[in-house]
Amino acid sequence: MNKEETIQKLKEIVKPYVKEAELLKNINEDTDFINDLNINSANLVDVVLDVEEAFDIEIDAASMEKMRDVKSALAVIEEKLALK
């Protein structure tokens, strides 16, 4: 799976937690989940759980804290997939 495919999959995962669909149109590596997509911290935990399920990976607490934006989420996903 390349980076664009992973971003698209991530976009589908966060979609239910984004109240304004317009915000999803320009999602890219620099998109911040909280500041740009207005996802609250409680829902961010749900996003991480959904990422675990979608990619069949386990994300530890330290990695979870890093997942504040798309770029860091991609890095965590790639790291965890490499360990499988």
Beta strands, then each sheet from edge to edge (+ up, - down):
end
